[in-house]
Amino acid sequence: MSRPLWQRVAVPLVAILVVVVVAAAVIGVGLTRRPFPQVDGTLSLPGLTGEVEVIRDAQGVPHIYADTPEDLFRAQGFVAAQDRFFQMDLRRHVTAGRLSELVGEGGLDTDKVIRTMGWRRVAEQELPTLNPSARSYLQAYAAGVNAYIEMKGGPSSMGLEYLALAQSAPGYSVEPWTETDSLAWLKAMAWDLRGNYTDELTRGLLVGKVALPQLSGLYPDYPVDRHAPILSPQEWSAPNRPPASVDSRGGASAPAEPEEPRGEEGPPQPPVSSKDQVWLADGRAEGALASTALALGQVPEMVGQGEGIGSNSWVVSGEHTVSGKPLLANDPHLGVTQPSVWLQAGLHCRVLSESCPFDVSGYTFAGFPGVIIGHNTNIAWGFTNMDPDVTDFYLEDVDGDRVRRGDDYVPMDVRTETLKVAGGEDVELTVRATSHGPIVSGVIDQIGELGTDAPLGGVQTSNDYEVALAWTGLVPSRTAEAVFTLNAAAGWDDFRDAARLFAVPAQNLIYADTDGNIGYQAPGMIPIRETATHGTPPGYYPAPGWEAQYAWDGWVEFADLPYVLNPDDGIIITANQAVSRGNRPFLTTEYDKGYRADRIETLLAQHLAAGKLSTTTMQQIQLDDRNALAEVLVPYLLEADLEGEFYTDAQELLRTWDFTAPAEGEQSAAAAYFYAVYSKLLETVFDDELPPDLGATGNSRSMLLLEELLADPDSLWWDDRRTPGVVESRDEVIRTAMTQARLDLTSQLSKHISDWSWGELHQVHLRHEVLGGDDIPAAVRGLFNQRPIPVSGSSSMVNAMNWDASTGTFEVTSAPSMRMVVDLADLDASTWINHTGTSGHPFHPHWSDQTATWVEGGTYPWPFSREAVQQAGTDTLVLEPADTPGR
């Protein structure tokens, strides 16, 4: 997976020493408190047309009340900056490819990649295509942020982090916020949720290094007969409609957008036509091989990356609930950082009207107006990653600044970018782009490897090529409009109108409303293309860029994307599993393997057999940590013939194990032993066949592969190639893994199995995005990080506290970043929680005040009505127009 930002940026030691020296004094003189927000009394906010109230609850969550949308979003920008300005400033530096201006040379690799892809350039093209309302909301939000910047006066008053970075960026001053800064953040979110980028790259690199039968075996089919897709054939089937001439969504090909590009010229766009096409796979098309080396090492994760990135969401109709109205649950599995990726907020027009249609609450992004996931007065919605294949690699035959097309060479688009480096000299970067997208092989090491002895038609060659990246995120779209349309939606039709605009990232959208309806919609720009490798689906392997037939040819029509309203069984579950049984429309071949979705379905059925569902029931399901693979694997482990009480004592733990993964308690020692054995099995079975840093991660694809191998004791995968002259059997490998796991746990924990606990191995590290790394002195890390916390759960279970077996540790790599349950019968009875706190300021009371409750599986009341918000309120800040008399 991509490295977190704290691993990408090396803050100069002198800057760290400065902070260490002043750290003690900082607390004493109150510098830590300077950035803290004012949460009560009265403040003047320029540009307001009327008074705005900001009511905060016991967790510091703001509910904002205004008379116009512009006042509402202006106040949201101001309040978000109060709580999280450094996070916002960091994000805009990353998404603009200007990180080096803030942190020095440590940001150069990131900047080269982002500038090459041109995230901000695309955002600049998108801005003029948005409707006037969306533009005005973005402008108002930016004005609110800028009012905060002007009010605070300098970086040291905005965040403690600026003191740490003062030496790497001497004289740094904060620039005004712009609408494009907000739009560019959507690119970072889309990038981390982009789909099968890593899998296509992995397969291309493994061609010639792993035998073809084994390579194909790494990608098993989705087990559709065991793990149901989101939609059954009775709920949705692909329509057989004639080709459409244009795409009806808010992408670059939508008829409402200008034909001529606005702003600076950006990456080439695919043709606007769409066509009806059937995609066929040969049984090798499922799965994902995430690895630490293959995902973008040069680009830091912003919301999280890797095979564990996903989510759970489900919605049940009123026929199944105590209240008689729907319940909706969602818990996105993203990277865990300090502060969280999410910022909770309520946005309320005092009087709902056509001109002021917002009464909405939920999870927002610091830096972008509106609510991303949540509910309004009429509807609730949740997201999980649909993981569609929206990236493709094209091998390019390049001659200087020209690229081959057919039998000719044509000019590429070439530009020069200047990277400014704090404390250093400017760096010039030449960017080249073909009709498919930017040439990225020169700035991303692993993609450069892909172009060397590149695979063509699934076969390794001796030819070297440059590699271009096609990605829907580099095509201007109107996704920003989707957020505002969703926030104001009054029903199913409005919800689908919003989904139509939701171009990238493409997510599974679930829906419920106060009238009792539930639904599902798959949105997004899904490219249409032909396969370049016989017997595989499109996008499975890199394609030759000089062959025109492999170029993207428009998008799957929105009308052809799967959806359902009020399914007969009254239940919709999305947990990154396959959307449908069919292979049309082409969404992806890299689905999660469905263990979480299947478990949620089982738990819902069990609860319904005992009675109706409640918010408490939904919360209990979110915390389930039963391992489905363990039910299959443990019988083999119990049959293993181990010698000596030292080894059999550990084996006996599994005899009474209930397959759960608690951090502590009676079952915790067995969980620790099981996962240690599982990790050793993956290492022995798969890692001996794969290049370094491409080991199996232990997530759903690994689980499915191992489950299938257990039934095939003669598979070549069982043989450990690191022991030449010896061919190991399945039972020998299992016995060796159990023996080694016992020795490892003895070394790491204790020789006494009674001292073992899963939580001693499996911990979440909530690190600051820049100042949280192990290379930062402990005195400074202590200011910005939380201490490691033992947690329950594991990979590919409902409580998805994921870890990556290829890293050699059990440290949590992604987790339920928030949890929410919405009760459509009584919105004030809904519950929610974040994994850190509202504040981004160390030492603030709301910096980490939700973490302990999140770890324990608890939630907080989610007040929504004005009465409930006032009752829960602890502080009220009144924002007045700047010209209000008597201030």
Sequence and secondary structure as in RCSB ss.txt:
>XXXX:A:sequence
MSRPLWQRVAVPLVAILVVVVVAAAVIGVGLTRRPFPQVDGTLSLPGLTGEVEVIRDAQGVPHIYADTPEDLFRA
QGFVAAQDRFFQMDLRRHVTAGRLSELVGEGGLDTDKVIRTMGWRRVAEQELPTLNPSARSYLQAYAAGVNAYIE
MKGGPSSMGLEYLALAQSAPGYSVEPWTETDSLAWLKAMAWDLRGNYTDELTRGLLVGKVALPQLSGLYPDYPVD
RHAPILSPQEWSAPNRPPASVDSRGGASAPAEPEEPRGEEGPPQPPVSSKDQVWLADGRAEGALASTALALGQVP
EMVGQGEGIGSNSWVVSGEHTVSGKPLLANDPHLGVTQPSVWLQAGLHCRVLSESCPFDVSGYTFAGFPGVIIGH
NTNIAWGFTNMDPDVTDFYLEDVDGDRVRRGDDYVPMDVRTETLKVAGGEDVELTVRATSHGPIVSGVIDQIGEL
GTDAPLGGVQTSNDYEVALAWTGLVPSRTAEAVFTLNAAAGWDDFRDAARLFAVPAQNLIYADTDGNIGYQAPGM
IPIRETATHGTPPGYYPAPGWEAQYAWDGWVEFADLPYVLNPDDGIIITANQAVSRGNRPFLTTEYDKGYRADRI
ETLLAQHLAAGKLSTTTMQQIQLDDRNALAEVLVPYLLEADLEGEFYTDAQELLRTWDFTAPAEGEQSAAAAYFY
AVYSKLLETVFDDELPPDLGATGNSRSMLLLEELLADPDSLWWDDRRTPGVVESRDEVIRTAMTQARLDLTSQLS
KHISDWSWGELHQVHLRHEVLGGDDIPAAVRGLFNQRPIPVSGSSSMVNAMNWDASTGTFEVTSAPSMRMVVDLA
DLDASTWINHTGTSGHPFHPHWSDQTATWVEGGTYPWPFSREAVQQAGTDTLVLEPADTPGR
>XXXX:A:secstr
   BHHHH    HHHHHHHHHHHHHHHHHTGGGTT    SEEEEETT SS EEEEE TT  EEEEESSHHHHHHH
HHHHHHHHHHHHHHHHHHHHTT THHHHGGGGHHHHHHHHHHTHHHHHHHHGGGS HHHHHHHHHHHHHHHHHHH
HH SGGGT THHHHTTTTSTT       HHHHHHHHHHHHHHT  THHHHHHHHHHBTTB HHHHHHTS    TT
TS  SS TTT         SS  SSSTT TTS SS  SS  S    S          S        TTTS SSS 
BSS  STT EEEEEEE GGGBSSSS EEEEEEEE  EES S EEEEEEESS  SSS  EEEEEE TTS S SEEE
ESSEEEEEEE     EEEEEE EETTEEEETTEEEE EEEEEEE  TTS  EEEEEEE SS BB TTT HHHHHH
HTT EETTEE S   EEEEEEGGGS   HHHHHHHHHT  SHHHHHHHHHH  SS EEEEEEETTS EEEE  S 
 B    SSTTS TTSS EETT GGGS   B  GGGS EEES TTSEEEESS  S SS  S   S    SHHHHHH
HHHHHHHHHHS B HHHHHHHHT    HHHHHHHHHHHH    SHHHHHHHHHGGG  S   SSSTTHHHHHHHH
HHHHHHHIIIIITTS TT    SSHHHHHHHHHHHT TT GGGS TTSTT    HHHHHHHHHHHHHHHHHHHT 
SSGGG  HHHH EE  EETTT STTS HHHHHHH    EE    TTSSS  EE GGGTS  EEEEE EEEEEETT
 GGG EEEESS S  STT TTSSTTHHHHHHT  EE   SHHHHHHH SEEEEEEETT TT 
